[in-house]
Amino acid sequence: MEIVVSGIRPTGKLHLGNYFGALSNFRKMQEEYQCFFFIADYHSLTTHPTPVDLHGTVKQVLVEFLAAGIDPGKATIYIQSDLPETAELYLLLNMNAYLGELERVTTFKEKARKQPENINAGLLTYPCLMAADIIIHRALKVPVGKDQEQHLEMTRTFARRFNRMYQVDFFPEPQAFNFGDELIKIPGLDGSGKMGKSEGEGNAIYLSDSPEVIRKKVLRAVTDAGPERENQPKPEPIRNLFTLLSAVSSPETITFFEEQYNSCRIRYGDLKKQLAEDIIRYTDPIRDRIHELSADDAFLRKVAWMGRDKARTSAGQTIREVREIIGFREF
Ligand code: TYM
């Protein structure tokens, strides 16, 4: 059976971008593939969280995975730092990753700009760790959002390079995956860029946000004075609202507002009200489960332990073969 891997950094609560970029695709894939879904806590160290924050956000993300419908009976859910095999493979991949290619990665350049006081080696070699996460299970598919495309390209480069270097056909080349044709980017509410945790409070809608908070955030979303000509192309903030609408609303609703826009009759207030209600309806079941699961430490522990054991079996097999291929052999 084909293997699927994906992960999310525990840097805060999960938002709609995480949900539509990774989680919802993963939930569909767990029905048909052998799936591993993990919490990338090693990765989050690149931004230096405190131990208390780290533990809290790992728990939060574990709860939200389950609340969003990842089923520990179908998929393997685990915590990245529970798998020392990943760290070993990361070390090995670092030996064949070159400074020039790592410095050219867009996310590295962005992070270096955002945190000039903390451009650590982990940021630079982030793609090596991510490649290790994926190829440790010899995965073929990786459900992620558009922002991870370049990391997947690097993963393929590292897998290919390993195979060529040791003249083996060991690691497959994984593909970023989405159920639609293209990888998606969910926009934020501030009129530019993507939905993200670091972009300011009002930009992201979290899966755990209450209905009141969702209404407030959506109503404050940036718009303009409205179209002046029929069938006028939409400027970015308006296009963003329509992208959100297309993620959560019914085809009739989307068509209705498209027609209103194209005939210059649109009232953004109405669009936002509808969008807020559709987001609330969409996230209702997830929100309820977040509350229930947060209080169930015994269940969370069981999920994490079960996941660790299954993930280590898969990773252990890969690392044993990698050691043999490289020439680390027992006397
Ligand atoms: P992270 O933690 O930034 O985001 C987790 C997932 O959410 C997706 N995502 C989005 N998708 C669409 N629109 C958005 N606005 C949006 N914001 C976030 C991301 O594409 C991602 O799928 N490097 C990864 C974590 C990782 C990983 C891996 C993923 C580590 N190892 C191995 C897959 C496989 C990251 O930082 O994602």
Residues whose N, C-alpha, C, O or C-beta is under 5 A from the ligand:
A	BS01	TYM	V5 S6 G7 I8 R9 G17 N18 G21 A22 A40 M130 D133 I134 P143 V144 G145 K146 D147 Q148 I184 K185 I186 K194 M195
